[in-house]
């Protein structure tokens, strides 16, 4: 995939790699519980779900649009 959809998917990939790796992941590693759940696993699950939803939204939108955009 080239063009704008490819760039958006690449940006989501990079954002996911940054959000789910060591330096930024330490932000969630605090002794805090939300609704009885530790914050780190809850944050990981929510970030993972947001990334999947964002990818689904981008991929569904990539098939619709201007026919001139498709190769």
Secondary structure, 3 states (H helix, E strand, C coil): CCCHHHHHHHHHHHHHHHHCCHHHHHHHCCCCEECCEEHHHHHHHHHHHHHHHHHHHHHHHHCCCCHHHCC
